[in-house]
């Protein structure tokens, strides 16, 4: 097995250039690019060492895999390894936990994702394996042209996640990589066939001229192919109406007739909750402070709720007006003036209830009707200010009790459950609702069970992404925060055959001296919504937070078993939406010239009973 230095260098360069396809998936560069470069160097070095030692192919692959283990250990679990290099049992446990965290981050975080250790592990492993395969095909098997196929996988990942495309520069770098592999393939093919018959009778000068003309012709063909490869995608339509290669650098929702689409967006608000300090997100002026809603999660895989793809045509632009809500029960009207800080960079617009009119909003914002989400693929919420009028469902208990009947077919996604759920869940539903007659009474009974003294609000509750976490929360620990409570109630309600989903947003914030309400990362929240015939989607509140920010609504008030209801006089209910707020505390907004990372920019109030939220979680 020969070393083949030229082929090795070309293959390594092609791999490095092609990693640029991942650049728009990550927020920042050095935290993921540095480990990727190290992984490429180690993968190429171990493969080259195997060829120098003339190892069989199988042995060379094992040597490369050993290099992968060592690379991941040094980069991501050095503290658990002997001498920082040799893996131990602790290294295995650490890497398994990081891989699980990385998988969770992939399902939760929207691109561009922030620096997360689990994502570093997955990226390093993926890039290393791609380099191994490319080196094997290009150098060992002597087939450079086929080496472009594994590199295409890097672009396929980005293209599948980012409808706007990988970007022009990564596309050009990838095209240059493939052209280099094609030139190498031609060079090797010419070397294998040898000189042409007519070349035998030519002089040395003629042979050199022939070689020179061959090189020039090859480069000309490659340049023409590259120009065509760039020009054609720019002119072809794509899902976002902007061409296969994005020309605007965003997610891509053009002004044309095509639809704006975000493929499997995740609740990116969780990215704002990694910092341990309290961060101001936006302020609200309203006579009646309400929950502010971003979106709703409908897809459930047995462990995690995620948001289905959002789609909206140009007719669904907010600037074109919003549809009138179709609600059958009693409603309340609310108006709010919302000013967002530059720290809150999200694709989803926080609004109270069902918005009917929005003023002052700039940019291409659209309404995804199935989930009631106002989103944008071209801009973010950072720094925007707008006024919103909204309708809030406020049905009476009698209206909900009378709301019976089948759910429409389009809500099938909101009743779907996997087949592998713990069988104890259905027994629990039957036990909780055995005295209830109507669907509303059953839903109310589930809420009250979760708000009862058996369950404790705890920010250190088990993550919802671990296998069996739902059953552990309901049957063993009985401790969790908003994600556990909202997810558990949604699943139990679906077992009744009723449509239910998990809403994501914020509870009312802390009132300031000027009368406004400040919303920080501490107010992030998740709660269930249940659909009733002739009424529509109605919010419930199974989470009983210690600060009183999550009071039960009037149509599902705190009962005798609810600690929040124990102090209330018999028959007295809390007003819908007018939930008790924490004591007014002044939390200054950062000034225009302040450093957003300066811990003195905000002054969070002391919280004796509320620990710091864990990373990648919604401290509801």
N, C-alpha and C positions, 0 to 999 in steps of 0.2 A: 504494500500500500504506500504510494508516493505522497510527498507533502503537498505538491501542487500549490506553490505560493500565490501565483496570480489568481487562480480560482478561489483560494481561501480569502484573499483580500477583497475580491469583487463580491463574494457572497456576504462577507461581514459588512461591507459598505452598504450593500443593498438592504440588509436587515436594519442597520442603523437609520438609514434614510426613511425606510418604510414605517418606523415607529412614530414618525411625525403624524401619522394618521390618527394617533390616539390623543394628540395635543388638545383638541377641543372637548375631550371627555373630562379633562381634569382642570381644576382651578389652581393655577400656578404651574411651575415647570420643574424646578430643581428637585422637589420632593419625590417626584416619580421618575424624572429623566435620569438622574444620577444612578439610582439602582438599576434602571434599564440598561444604561451604558455598561455598568459593571457586569450585568448578566450576559450581555452580548460578548464582552471581552472574555469572560470565563468560559462561556460555551464554545467560542472559537478556539481558545487556548487548549481546552481539554480534548477537543476533536483533533487538533493539530498534534497534540502529544500522543494520542492514540495512533496516528499515522506514523509519527517518528519512531514509535516503539514497534511498528509493524504488527499491531494487534489485530486479531480477527474483528470483523464488523460488530459482532455481538458483544465482544469484550470492550470495544471502543465505545459502544453505546452505554454500557454499564459504567465506564469511566466518566462519560459525560453526565450521566444521572447522578453519580457521586459528586461531581462538580456542582450540580444543581442543588443538592442537599446542603453542601458546604456554603454555597452562595446565600441561600435563603437563611441558613443559620446565622451567618455573620451579619447579614443585613438586618434581620428582623428578630432574632432571638439570641443574640450574642451572650447576654447575661446568664443564660441557662446552660451554655455549652462549656465543656472542658477546654480551658485555654482560649475560650471564645470561638472555637472552631469545631471541635468534636461534639456532635449532638448527643444529648442525654435523654432520659425519659421525660425530664422537665421540658426539654426542647420540643419533643413531640407534642406534649400537652399544650404548650404555648402556641405552636404553629397551628394546631387543630383549632384552638380558640380564635386565633387571628383569621383563619380561613372562614370559620363560621361567622365572625364579625364582618368580614369582607363580603360574604354572600348576602348577609343582611343589609349591608350598605348598598349593594347593587340594587336590591329590591326596594330600598327606601329613598335613596338620594337621587335627585335630579342632576343631570349634567349641566354645567361642569361640577364635578364632585370635589369636596375639599380634601385636605390631607387626612387620610385615614390609614392606620397601620395595616389593617386587614386588606385594603385595596392594594397596598404596596406588595404584599405577599402574592396575591393573585396575579398582579401585573408582572412581577418578576418571573413567576413560574410559567405564565403564558408566553412571554417573550422568549425565555430560555428554551422552551420546547420548540417554538417556531424556528429559532436559530439552529437548533439541533437538526431539525428536519431539512431546512434549507441547505445546511452544510453537507448533510448526507446525500441529498439529491445533486447538488452542484459539484461538490468535490469528489466524494466517494463514488457515486454512480456516474459522474461525468455527463450530467444532463442539465446544464444551466437553464435552458428555456423553461423546463418544468419547475425550476426553483421559484418561479414567480407565483405559483399556486398557493403555497403556504403564506406568502406575503400578502396575497389577496385577502386572506382571512382577516388581517388587521384592518383593512379598509372596509370589509363587510361588517365588522362589529360596529365601527363608527357610523357607517351608512344606515345600519338598522336602528341605531339609537338616536341619531341626529338627522331629522328629515331635511335640514338645510344643507347636508353634505359635509364632507371632510374639510372643505376649504381649498382654495386654489393652490396655495403653496404646498401643503401636504400632497395634493394630487400631482403636482409637477415633480416633486421629489420621488414619489412612487413611480411615476412614468419614467423618470431618469434611471431609477433602479432596474426596472424591467428592460429598458433599452440596453443597459450595461450587461445584463444577463444574456440578452439576445446576441450582442456583439461577441461576448465570450463564447457563446455556443457556436457562432459562425467561425470563430478562430479555431476552436477545438475540432470542429467538423472538417475544416480545411486541412488541419494538421493530420487528421486521421486518414483522409483520402490521398494526401501527398500532392505532388506536382501533376499538372495536366500533361497529356501526351504531347501536345504541341510545345509545351514548356521545355521539353527535353532538348530541343534543337536551338533554343534561344541562348543568347549570351547573358552574362551576369547583369549587365545594365538593363537588358530587356526584362529579365526576371524581376528586378527591383521595381521597374516601371509597372510591371503587371501587379506586383504586390501593392504598390502605391495606389494604383487605380482602384484596386479592390477595396482598399481601406476607405478611399474617398467615396466610392459608390455606396459602401455599407453605411458610412456616416450620413450620407445624403438621404438614404432610405430611412434611417433611424430618425433624422430630424424631421422629415416629412411626416412620418408616422406620429411623432410627438406632437407636431402642430395640429394634425387631424384629431388626435386624442384630446387635445385641449379645446379645440374649436367646436367639435361636435357636441360634447356634453353641455357646453355653455348655451347651445341653441336648442337643446332638447328639453321638453317639459319634464317636471318631476312632481312628487307629491305636494310640494309646497309652492309650485308655480314659479320657482326661481331658477330652474335648471338643475341638472344633476350635480354640478359644482356650485356651491353657494357663492354669490358675489357680494353678499352683504354682511357676512360674518355672524348672523344671528341664527335663530332657529328656522326662520323662513316662513312668513305668511304674507304673501304678496298682495298687491292690490287687484290682481286679476280675478277671474271668475273661479279659480280653483279654491279648494277649501284649505283653511289653516288647520294644521294637525300637529298635535304633540303625542307621539307614540309612547304609551305607557308612562305618563308622567308620574313622579313620586311626590310625596308630600315634602317639598323642599324646605318648608318652614323649619323642619328639624335641623337643617344646617345652621340656623341661627341660634340653636340652643347648645352648641358645643362649649361656648365660653362659660366659665364659672361665675362671672360677674353679671349683674343685672344690666341689660342693654335696652335702651329706649327704642321702640320700633315705630310707633305712630301715636298721634293724639287724636281724640274724638271730642267734638262738641255736640251734645245732644241732650234734649230734655229728659229722654228716657233711655239710659244706657242699656244696651242689649248685647247678647253674644254676637260677635262678628265672625262671619262664616267665610272660609276660603273655598272649600270644595267638599266632596263626599266620596268615600271609598266604597266600592261595590263588589269588586272581585275578591273572592275568599278561597285560598288554597288549602285550608285546614289549619293554618298557623298564622297567616298574615293577610290583612285586608290591603288591597291596592286599588288605585284609580284606573279605570278603564280609559282607553284612548279618548282624548277630547277632540271633537271635530266641529268646525263651524264655518259656514260659507260667508261671503261678504255681506249677505243679507242679514247675518246675525251680528253685525257690528253694533256696538253700543251706541255709536254716533247716529245710527239709523233709527234708534228708538228701541225700547224694550217692550216685550209683550205683556199684556194684562194678565195677572195671576188668575188661574182658574181654581178657586178655592170655594168649598161649599160651606164651611163653618164660619164661626165668628172670627174676625181679624182685627188687628190693631195697626195703626199707621205710625211710622217713625221717620224722622229726618235726622241726618247726621252730617257734620262737616268733618272730614277726615284729612289729616296732614301726615304724610309718611316721611320718616327720616331716610337718609341715604343708607342707613345700615340694613334696611329691610328690602332686599332685592329678591322679589319673588315674581313668578309668572301669574299668580292668582291674586285677584283683587279682594281685599277684605270688605264685606258689606253686611249690614244687618238684614235679617229676614230675606224676603224676595224683592230685589230692587225693581222699582217701576220707572225711575228716572235718575240719571246721573249727569251732573253738570261739571264742567271744568276739567274733564279727563281728556288728555291728549294721547295720541298714539292709536295703534290698531288693536283695540280691545274687543273681544267677541264673547258671545254667550253660548255656552254648551248647554242646551236646554235639558238633556236627560239628568244631569247632576246639578243644574243651576249654578254652574261655575262660570265666572267671568275671567277670561284668561287672555294672555297675549303671547305671541311667539316672536315678537319684534322688539319689545321693550320690557321694562320691569316696573315694579311699584316704587322703586327708589326715588324719593324726592317729589312724588306726585301729591297734588292736593285736589280734592273733589268734594262735591256735595251729592248726597244720595237720599232719595225718598224711597221708602220700602214698605211692603206689607208683611206683617208678621202673623202667622197663624196663631190664633188664640181661642181655640174651640172650648166650648163648655164640656163638662163631663157627660152631660146628657147627649150632646151631639156626637161625642165619640162612642158612647155606649150604643147609639142607634146606627153607627156606621158599620154595616155588615155587607158581605157580598164578595164575589171572587175578584182577584187582582187581574188587571189586564195583562196580555201576553208580553208586552214590552217591558214589564217589570220582572220577568223570569230571572234575570241576573241578580235581582235583589232577594230572591228566595232560594237561590242555589246553594247547596251544601255538598261537600265531598262525602264519599262513602265510608271513609276510614276514621270518622269521628269516634271519640270514646263513647261506648254505649251508655255510660252513666249519665251523659248529658240529657238524653231523652227521659230517663227516669227522673232526673232532677226537674225538668220542665213539668212533667206530670205531677210531681209532688208539690211544686210551687203553685200551680194553677188549678189544682183539683177542685177548689171551691169557687172558681171564677166561671161565669157563664158566657159573657160576651168576649170578643177578641180584645176590646179595650181593657176589660177587667183583667184578662190574662197578662197583657203587656204591663199594666200597672203593677200587678203582683210580682212580675219579674224585676221591675225597677225597685220596688220596696224590699225585695229579698236582698238585692245588692247594696241597698242603702242601710240595711239593718246592722245591728251591733256585731254580727259575725264577721263583717269585712272591715278592714282598716286601710285608710288611705296612706300609702307609703311610696315615696319616690324611688326607693331601692327595691321595688317589687320586681319579680322575675321578668325578663324581656319577653315580649309576645312572639318573637321569632323562633325561640327554642322549641324543639319537638316536645309536645305534651304540656306546654306552658299554660294553655287554657284550662286543661283539667287540673293542673297543679294549683292554679289560682282559685278555681271553684271548689275544689274538694280538699285541698291540703293547706296551703299557706294562707289563703283568704286575705292576702296583702297585695296591693298594687296601686297604680295610679290610673289616670284617665284612660290610657290605651287599653289596659286590662279590663276596666269596668265597661267601657263602650263596646269593645270587641265581644266580651262575654254576653252582654245583653243583646247585641245584634244577632249573635249565633242562636241564642235561646229563643228569640222572637222568630227567627226564620224556621226554627223547628216547629213552630205553630202553623207554618204555612203562610205567614204574613211577610210582606216585603219590608226589609230593614237594611240600613246602611250606616256607615260610620262617618259623621261629619267632622271636619277639621277646621279649627279657627282659634278664637280667643274669647275668654270670659271678659266681662267689663273690667276696665282698669281702675287705677287709683285716681281719685279726684284731686286736682291741683288747685292752687290758690286762685287761679283765674277762672275756675269753673269747668275747665276741660278735664278729660279723663286720659291718663297716660297709659298706653299699652306697652308692656315690656315682654321679654321672652318668658317671664314668670307667668304670664297670663295665657300662654299657649295651652290649647285644650282639645279634647276629642269627646264627642257625645253621640248617642244613637239617634237616628231618625226612623220613624215607622210610618208607613203609608196606610191610610184608612180610606175606604170608598166614600165618595162625595165630600171628603174633607181634604185629602191630600197628605203631603209629608208633614209630620208633626215631630217636634223635638222632645226627647225625654232626658232625664238627668239621673243616672245611676251612681255617679261619683259624688261622694260627700267629702269635699275638701275641708281641711281644718280651718281655713281662713274665711269660710262662709261664702265664697264666691260662686258656689255651685248649688244654690238653693233649688229645691224642687219647684216645677211650674205649678200654676194654679189648677190646671186640669189633671195633674198627677201629684197632689200635695204630699208633704211629709206625713207619714202615718204614725201610729202609736209605737211601732217598733223602730222607727227612725229616730236616732238621737237628736236630729235637728228639729223634730216635731214634738219632742217630749216637753219642751218649755212653752210651746204655743198653747193658748187656750183651746179647749175643745171646739171643733168646728171652724176654727180660724185658719185661713189659707193665705199663702203668700200671693201677691199680685203677679200675674203673668208678666215676665220680662222685667219687672221692677225688683230684681233680686238684690238682697242686701250686699253692700259693697264693703271692702275693707276700709278702715279709718283713713280719712284723707291724709296723705303724706306727700310732701313736696319732693319730687325727684327731678332735678334740673335737666333740661334737654341740652345736649352738647352744642356748644357754640359753633359758628361756621368755621372758625379757625382752629377748633380743637382737634387734637389727635384722637381718632375714633378708638384707638387701642389703649388710650390713657385710662388707667383704672380710676383716676380721680374725676373722670368726665361724668360719672354717675355716682349717686349716693344711695344705694339700696338700703331699705330699712332692715334692721336686724330681724332674723326669723329663727326663733329658738327651736321650732318644731319642724322646720322645712329644710332638709339637707340639700346640698347642691345636686342638681339633676345629673344623671349619668350621661355620657356622650351618646349621640344619635337616638335620643328619646324625646318624647313629648311629655314634659312634666305637667300633666293636666290638672 
